[in-house]
Amino acid sequence: MRTALSLCEMFIRCSATSLAKGDRLIDDKLFLMQFFLDITANVCNALTKSIVKLLWDMYECLPMRLVNVESNAEGWLFLSQSLDNINRSLITVDLATRWSDDTLFTLDL
């Protein structure tokens, strides 16, 4: 799982919204956000410190979630709310893993 997750992290890092749109592997912001949500859903039952770090690295590549009038506002809002929930969960798990070994944690998405 770690290798697949590292590959996903590489795709997201090469699609960071800080890059010029033409330089991104994934140039659609909504698709990028959904891709991250799908990854998180698949690893949320087996989080270790190293996986949490990879999730943070990916999260930091996502767009700022301001409503974009050119986009599907309803889809944008749903993804933004989902990512905000993941952000809070990652903060909680990140804090918990600071005082433990590399124990498995889960996210309740």
C-alpha positions, 0 to 999 in steps of 0.5 A, spaced: 500 500 500 505 504 501 508 504 494 501 505 491 500 511 496 507 514 494 505 514 487 498 517 488 502 522 492 507 524 486 501 525 481 498 530 486 505 533 487 505 534 480 498 537 480 499 542 485 495 548 484 501 552 485 504 550 478 502 553 472 496 550 469 499 547 463 505 544 467 500 540 472 499 532 470 491 533 473 489 540 471 482 540 473 481 542 480 475 539 482 478 532 479 484 533 483 480 534 490 476 528 488 482 524 487 485 526 494 478 524 497 478 517 494 485 516 496 483 518 503 477 513 503 482 508 501 487 508 507 483 511 512 483 504 516 490 504 516 493 510 518 500 510 521 505 516 522 508 515 515 501 515 511 499 521 515 505 525 513 504 523 505 496 525 506 499 532 509 503 532 503 498 531 498 493 536 502 498 541 501 497 541 494 490 542 493 487 548 491 484 553 496 477 552 497 474 559 495 467 558 491 469 559 484 463 562 480 465 559 473 465 552 477 459 547 479 458 551 485 454 545 488 460 540 487 465 545 489 461 546 496 461 538 497 468 537 496 470 543 500 466 541 506 469 534 505 476 536 505 475 541 511 472 534 515 479 531 512 483 536 515 480 536 522 481 529 522 488 529 520 489 534 525 487 530 530 490 523 528 497 527 527 496 530 534 495 523 537 501 520 533 506 525 536 505 521 542 505 514 540 509 509 536 507 507 529 500 505 531 495 504 526 489 509 527 483 510 523 479 516 520 471 516 521 469 519 514 
